[in-house]
Amino acid sequence: MTLDDILAGLFPAGHSVQRQGSMLFGEGAIGGMEVVDVVGIADGAMLGVEDALTLAGRVLGLLGQASPRPILVLVDSASQRMSRHDELMGLSEYLAHLAKSLLLAQQQGHRTVGLLYGGSAAGAFIATALACDTLLALPGAHPAVMDLPSMARVTKLPIAQLQDMAKATPVFAPGLENLAQTGAIHQTLDPTANLADQLLAVLRKAAGQDERGGLGADRGGRPKAASIAARIDALASA
């Protein structure tokens, strides 16, 4: 599906989403008069300091509404832009600022739903898609927290060993199915069904505690994370 197809499917009542370079901004009508604010990144672009700051500014500009509207974050990116300029500017701080902007939106009553419709990797993936309270995907999306060659350089483990580990442990492996098994991706949408209805069903479910650990345990991708987090919470609350 093209981005235009996705937007038309999500917002059959119409939308005002526009491109500014590789950035996406606007709003769309879903479920009658219910309006969703939209931000995002398109065309597999790398996320640099200027774009991260622009996205964060747009998110912060949506806060303070009397009736907070959902924020849909559309994601088709490469990794963060690791140029000399971006690194000297302090790229990690800009990515953290973007992630914290989405977290602040959640704290102020906005549902933040990511929709991964293309690629995304590394810091760009963490600061956009994974920073939302719920992450959806479309078939064909190809996320990666870190690809195996990069993981081999960091861990000093042979790539063949990491490939074997990835077969048994989804945490080590890139790709849509593996990220879904870990619970990072809440749901993969069915592009042959009504996209608006599927999104609306997610939005109508009240946001609660982070479900990713529980989903990872249920799906077998992260069997220990939820129980360990619950024990830590119990000890901290004692």
Summary of the structure (lengths in Angstrom):
residues: 238
radius of gyration: 17.9
end to end distance: 50.2
largest distance: 54.3
contacts: 778
relative contact order: 0.11
helix: 45%
strand: 22%
